[in-house]
Amino acid sequence: MNEYIQQLLLDAGLPPETDAEVRDQLIADLIQRANDHVNRKVIDAMSSEDAQAFDQLLDSHGSDVGAIQQFVQNHVPNVQEITAKALIEFRALYLGSAA
């Protein structure tokens, strides 16, 4: 994700001479925003029953990344496609607002 965001910033025209600390903070912020966008799209693709079960899983095993990933793989069969589309949409939204 880091490389994706760095390329996004280049495409948005972030000056190369931008302070490293500012750049790092911007990258961290955009990674969080991109992850949030992808996660929202994945959850939106779940049935209401699966979304409720997912919410319960997060409540009981929120720190178990493996269990979360397994649930998503089992309940969102096209997760890679959803993720790719979400990143493309995020890019369009960001570049549209950055332009």
C-alpha positions in Angstrom: 0.0 0.0 0.0 2.9 2.3 0.8 4.2 2.2 -2.9 0.6 2.8 -4.1 0.2 5.9 -2.0 3.7 7.2 -2.9 2.8 6.9 -6.6 -0.6 8.6 -5.9 1.2 11.5 -4.3 3.6 11.8 -7.3 0.6 11.8 -9.6 -1.1 14.4 -7.5 2.0 16.7 -8.0 3.4 16.7 -4.5 6.7 18.5 -4.8 9.7 16.3 -4.4 11.2 18.8 -2.0 8.4 18.4 0.5 9.8 17.9 4.0 10.3 14.2 4.8 8.3 14.4 8.1 5.4 16.1 6.3 5.6 13.5 3.5 5.7 10.6 5.9 2.7 11.9 7.8 0.8 12.4 4.6 1.6 8.9 3.5 0.4 7.5 6.8 -2.8 9.5 6.6 -3.5 8.4 3.0 -2.8 4.7 3.8 -5.3 4.9 6.6 -7.9 6.6 4.4 -7.3 4.1 1.6 -7.6 1.1 3.9 -10.8 2.6 5.4 -12.3 3.1 1.9 -11.4 -0.5 0.9 -12.8 -1.9 4.2 -16.0 0.0 3.7 -16.5 -1.4 0.2 -15.7 -5.0 1.4 -18.3 -4.7 4.2 -20.8 -3.2 1.8 -20.4 -6.3 -0.4 -21.5 -8.5 2.5 -25.0 -9.7 3.0 -26.7 -8.1 6.1 -26.3 -11.5 7.9 -22.6 -11.7 7.0 -22.1 -8.1 8.1 -23.7 -8.8 11.5 -21.5 -11.9 11.9 -18.5 -9.9 10.9 -19.3 -7.3 13.5 -19.6 -10.0 16.1 -16.2 -11.4 15.0 -14.6 -8.0 15.3 -16.1 -7.6 18.8 -14.8 -11.0 20.0 -11.6 -11.5 17.9 -10.8 -8.0 16.7 -7.1 -8.4 17.0 -7.0 -11.8 15.2 -6.0 -10.7 11.7 -6.0 -14.3 10.4 -9.6 -14.9 11.6 -10.8 -11.6 10.0 -9.0 -12.4 6.7 -10.5 -15.9 6.7 -14.0 -14.6 7.3 -13.7 -12.1 4.4 -12.3 -14.8 2.1 -15.2 -17.1 3.0 -18.0 -14.5 2.8 -16.8 -12.1 0.0 -15.8 -14.4 -2.9 -14.7 -11.5 -5.1 -12.7 -9.6 -2.5 -9.8 -9.0 -4.8 -12.0 -7.4 -7.4 -13.7 -5.3 -4.8 -10.3 -4.2 -3.4 -9.0 -3.3 -6.8 -12.1 -1.3 -7.7 -12.0 0.5 -4.3 -8.4 1.5 -4.8 -9.2 2.8 -8.3 -12.1 4.8 -6.9 -10.0 6.1 -4.0 -7.3 7.2 -6.5 -10.0 9.0 -8.6 -11.5 10.7 -5.6 -8.1 11.8 -4.3 -6.8 13.1 -7.6 -10.1 14.8 -8.2 -9.8 16.6 -4.9 -6.1 17.2 -5.2 -6.4 18.7 -8.6 
